[in-house]
Amino acid sequence: MLIHPWDAPGSDAEWQQWLPVHDFGQLAVNGPAGEPPFVQPLHFFYDPGRGEALTHLARPNPLWSALEANPEVVLSVVDDYAYIPGPWQADPDGPAAHGTPTSFYAAVQLRCRAHVVDDPAEKAALLNLQVGHFQPEGGSAEVAVGEVPYGRMLSGIRGLRLEVTQVRAKFKYAGKRTEQVRDRIAEGLADRGGPGDAAAREHLLRRQGA
């Protein structure tokens, strides 16, 4: 992922605040020799205190052998994206039709070392952390080894602790454009009001203010 200086986070706090509420991504695992990588969509719980992401997958998932052969993986998260029409980005002194269309998005890539969790008690603890993150209001029974309703299901999954070793983050929101052009884009996003436009506009204005 190319990260221009104007798209880089202002500080680690920027991506650290964004990631916990954008907790669905794609796990890229190196495939066997001559084969493309595995790419697995999944929910995860990022634990900043431990510097790791927690998740689990079904035991029949075909990526396990590749993961055990090479535990170096990338967890990629992309959200808050919007298409920006060319005229919105046009230079104020030039024709609107000469503006360059682009994409806005926020992206965080976590390079990780994967640790497979097979111990039943450790899997139960991992699942309870995940459910606690996604379902803080409760309402579901706690996962416990040998206890209903979930204990019998533990053998059908494997847990994953993704130890974060490197973070690459990008917030692509017209960072190199003039204030006049950024204001025009913000107005366009507000008027269009499509999926993702409000979030993209919020990033644009936040980073412009910073």
C-alpha positions as semicolon CSV with decimal commas, in nm:
position;residue;x (nm);y (nm);z (nm)
1;M;0,000;0,000;0,000
2;L;0,145;0,332;-0,112
3;I;0,124;0,597;0,161
4;H;0,203;0,953;0,058
5;P;0,307;1,187;0,340
6;W;-0,022;1,379;0,313
7;D;-0,220;1,054;0,359
8;A;-0,025;0,927;0,660
9;P;-0,181;0,937;1,008
10;G;-0,104;1,249;1,207
11;S;-0,005;1,018;1,491
12;D;-0,057;0,657;1,601
13;A;-0,361;0,778;1,794
14;E;-0,546;0,836;1,466
15;W;-0,546;0,473;1,355
16;Q;-0,568;0,343;1,713
17;Q;-0,898;0,527;1,761
18;W;-1,032;0,421;1,422
19;L;-0,950;0,050;1,427
20;P;-1,154;-0,074;1,729
21;V;-1,479;0,042;1,569
22;H;-1,386;-0,101;1,228
23;D;-1,356;-0,460;1,334
24;F;-1,425;-0,653;1,015
25;G;-1,137;-0,718;0,777
26;Q;-0,964;-0,967;0,554
27;L;-0,686;-1,197;0,671
28;A;-0,426;-1,264;0,400
29;V;-0,227;-1,587;0,446
30;N;0,050;-1,701;0,213
31;G;-0,067;-1,993;0,002
32;P;0,137;-2,302;-0,086
33;A;0,416;-2,262;-0,343
34;G;0,274;-2,162;-0,677
35;E;-0,070;-2,087;-0,534
36;P;-0,232;-1,748;-0,463
37;P;-0,275;-1,636;-0,103
38;F;-0,577;-1,725;0,105
39;V;-0,795;-1,422;0,184
40;Q;-1,042;-1,479;0,465
41;P;-1,309;-1,221;0,560
42;L;-1,367;-1,214;0,936
43;H;-1,470;-1,023;1,244
44;F;-1,193;-0,964;1,497
45;F;-1,135;-0,798;1,832
46;Y;-0,831;-0,571;1,849
47;D;-0,678;-0,557;2,196
48;P;-0,444;-0,254;2,207
49;G;-0,321;-0,343;2,554
50;R;-0,182;-0,674;2,433
51;G;-0,103;-0,557;2,080
52;E;-0,296;-0,836;1,916
53;A;-0,615;-0,914;1,729
54;L;-0,831;-1,209;1,834
55;T;-1,051;-1,416;1,607
56;H;-1,153;-1,774;1,530
57;L;-1,239;-1,985;1,227
58;A;-1,402;-2,319;1,157
59;R;-1,171;-2,619;1,185
60;P;-1,240;-2,731;0,822
61;N;-1,114;-2,397;0,687
62;P;-0,852;-2,473;0,418
63;L;-0,609;-2,202;0,530
64;W;-0,484;-2,381;0,845
65;S;-0,204;-2,580;0,683
66;A;-0,076;-2,271;0,500
67;L;-0,098;-2,070;0,821
68;E;0,104;-2,327;1,013
69;A;0,363;-2,339;0,735
70;N;0,405;-1,961;0,742
71;P;0,250;-1,771;1,036
72;E;0,338;-1,426;0,895
73;V;0,006;-1,276;0,786
74;V;-0,161;-0,943;0,712
75;L;-0,496;-0,836;0,851
76;S;-0,634;-0,565;0,622
77;V;-0,919;-0,330;0,711
78;V;-1,067;-0,075;0,468
79;D;-1,373;0,143;0,532
80;D;-1,516;0,496;0,515
81;Y;-1,465;0,493;0,139
82;A;-1,627;0,711;-0,124
83;Y;-1,586;0,779;-0,495
84;I;-1,490;1,141;-0,568
85;P;-1,594;1,270;-0,915
86;G;-1,332;1,453;-1,118
87;P;-1,504;1,794;-1,123
88;W;-1,499;1,807;-0,743
89;Q;-1,120;1,792;-0,751
90;A;-1,064;2,033;-1,039
91;D;-0,822;2,321;-0,999
92;P;-1,024;2,641;-0,939
93;D;-0,839;2,808;-1,228
94;G;-0,903;2,527;-1,477
95;P;-1,195;2,352;-1,647
96;A;-1,407;2,135;-1,418
97;A;-1,384;1,852;-1,673
98;H;-1,008;1,835;-1,618
99;G;-1,038;1,732;-1,254
100;T;-0,907;1,387;-1,164
101;P;-1,154;1,134;-1,018
102;T;-1,026;0,948;-0,713
103;S;-1,119;0,732;-0,417
104;F;-1,129;0,834;-0,052
105;Y;-1,074;0,564;0,209
106;A;-0,925;0,478;0,544
107;A;-0,708;0,166;0,563
108;V;-0,513;-0,010;0,834
109;Q;-0,293;-0,310;0,762
110;L;-0,168;-0,512;1,056
111;R;0,127;-0,736;0,987
112;C;0,101;-1,016;1,240
113;R;0,249;-1,340;1,361
114;A;-0,036;-1,587;1,396
115;H;-0,066;-1,814;1,698
116;V;-0,319;-2,097;1,669
117;V;-0,525;-2,161;1,981
118;D;-0,646;-2,519;2,026
119;D;-0,666;-2,552;2,405
120;P;-1,040;-2,565;2,488
121;A;-1,017;-2,332;2,788
122;E;-0,811;-2,079;2,592
123;K;-1,057;-2,094;2,304
124;A;-1,345;-2,034;2,544
125;A;-1,168;-1,730;2,690
126;L;-1,096;-1,595;2,341
127;L;-1,458;-1,635;2,234
128;N;-1,585;-1,463;2,548
129;L;-1,359;-1,166;2,474
130;Q;-1,490;-1,147;2,118
131;V;-1,853;-1,169;2,224
132;G;-1,794;-0,913;2,497
133;H;-1,660;-0,672;2,235
134;F;-1,936;-0,721;1,978
135;Q;-2,222;-0,776;2,222
136;P;-2,150;-0,564;2,530
137;E;-2,518;-0,565;2,619
138;G;-2,491;-0,938;2,693
139;G;-2,777;-1,174;2,627
140;S;-2,574;-1,483;2,536
141;A;-2,450;-1,759;2,765
142;E;-2,082;-1,760;2,853
143;V;-1,866;-2,007;2,665
144;A;-1,732;-2,268;2,905
145;V;-1,564;-2,604;2,842
146;G;-1,807;-2,893;2,877
147;E;-2,107;-2,671;2,948
148;V;-2,415;-2,603;2,740
149;P;-2,487;-2,447;2,503
150;Y;-2,147;-2,376;2,349
151;G;-1,906;-2,619;2,513
152;R;-1,975;-2,896;2,263
153;M;-1,900;-2,657;1,974
154;L;-1,544;-2,575;2,080
155;S;-1,400;-2,876;1,898
156;G;-1,535;-2,739;1,569
157;I;-1,328;-2,419;1,574
158;R;-0,971;-2,304;1,619
159;G;-0,877;-1,972;1,774
160;L;-0,627;-1,724;1,640
161;R;-0,418;-1,472;1,827
162;L;-0,265;-1,231;1,577
163;E;0,039;-1,071;1,737
164;V;0,086;-0,733;1,569
165;T;0,444;-0,671;1,456
166;Q;0,393;-0,375;1,220
167;V;0,115;-0,129;1,139
168;R;0,062;0,059;0,813
169;A;-0,221;0,310;0,809
170;K;-0,357;0,550;0,549
171;F;-0,628;0,816;0,551
172;K;-0,674;0,928;0,190
173;Y;-0,888;1,240;0,207
174;A;-0,755;1,513;-0,026
175;G;-0,458;1,587;0,195
176;K;-0,263;1,753;-0,086
177;R;-0,552;1,963;-0,217
178;T;-0,607;2,331;-0,145
179;E;-0,857;2,440;0,117
180;Q;-1,087;2,567;-0,157
181;V;-1,095;2,229;-0,329
182;R;-1,141;2,043;0,000
183;D;-1,436;2,267;0,085
184;R;-1,591;2,190;-0,255
185;I;-1,547;1,817;-0,199
186;A;-1,700;1,840;0,148
187;E;-2,001;2,022;0,003
188;G;-2,035;1,761;-0,271
189;L;-2,029;1,475;-0,022
190;A;-2,292;1,646;0,194
191;D;-2,520;1,707;-0,104
192;R;-2,479;1,357;-0,248
193;G;-2,534;1,176;0,082
194;G;-2,453;0,833;-0,055
195;P;-2,326;0,530;0,139
196;G;-1,998;0,621;0,304
197;D;-2,020;0,990;0,214
198;A;-2,088;1,115;0,568
199;A;-1,793;0,920;0,713
200;A;-1,562;1,033;0,432
201;R;-1,668;1,395;0,482
202;E;-1,603;1,368;0,855
203;H;-1,248;1,246;0,790
204;L;-1,193;1,521;0,533
205;L;-1,301;1,798;0,771
206;R;-1,122;1,646;1,070
207;R;-0,791;1,617;0,889
208;Q;-0,834;1,959;0,731
209;G;-0,881;2,107;1,080
210;A;-0,574;1,925;1,209
